[in-house]
Amino acid sequence: MNGELRETRLIEGFATLADTLVEGYDVVDLLQTLVEICQDVLAVEAVGLLLADETGELDVVASTSEDPRLVHTMQLGAEAGPCHRSFETGEQVSLERLDDAPDEWGPFRKAAEQLGFGAVAAVPMRLRETRIGVLSLYRLEQTPLSGADLRTAQALADVATIGILHERVFRETDAVRTQLQRALNTRVVIEQAKGVLAHTHGVSTEQAFDLLRGYARSNRLGLHDVAQRLVGRTLIF
């Protein structure tokens, strides 16, 4: 993507994220939009977003691909890898070469290398002292993301974080916890809905997610609502 197109897409992306900062928005839609924008405007091949549950454990909530190997790799990075470190420290973590990963990141490094990735970065989702998750960025080349790309990723993550922790709920701890837990629960329902579509349409889980996402968008519905209706057999398409 050339500079002019990248700038246009980035402006459109910020506008799209800003449009979600209204009452009743779907958190998972917001996060899925974020990872798709990052893949479009940054020099990366895959993006994932992980949120922390009530115990502080990170779980994958959105990804640019539903390939089980990629989702598993992201989850490993949350247990012992760049995402875990970024969340714990509240700082960006950039690994130029996977070969340089610490020994304790071994399972993550091996899984990432098997997918062909050469470098990875993690950007915290934080507002002041509050950390809610991490944005995970993967590239095939063994070169680090540029400073400009990392600043852009952080800005996008910050907007999404504000979308979750805006003033109306930031003052209400229980509301924040409920909002984040709903996003995590939605991921479970989406996994179930993918299974339903994969079975009924004879497609892969990745294609099933594309069908789910496409139906939700074309009918202006939230991912959670569509997934829940599919699982409950009140919707068939």
Salt bridges, closest charged atoms under 4 A:
ASP29 OD1 - ARG213 NH1 3.14
GLU36 OE2 - ARG213 NE 3.45
GLU36 OE1 - ARG217 NH2 2.54
ASP40 OD2 - ARG9 NE 2.84
GLU66 OE1 - ARG187 NH2 2.93
GLU66 OE1 - LYS194 NZ 2.58
ASP67 OD2 - ARG69 NH2 2.92
ASP99 OD2 - ARG97 NH2 3.10
ASP100 OD2 - ARG97 NE 3.74
GLU141 OE1 - ARG139 NH2 3.69
ASP149 OD1 - ARG6 NH2 2.78
GLU167 OE1 - ARG171 NH1 3.69
ASP174 OD1 - ARG177 NH1 3.01
GLU191 OE2 - ARG187 NH2 3.15
GLU191 OE2 - LYS194 NZ 3.12
ASP225 OD1 - HIS224 ND1 3.66
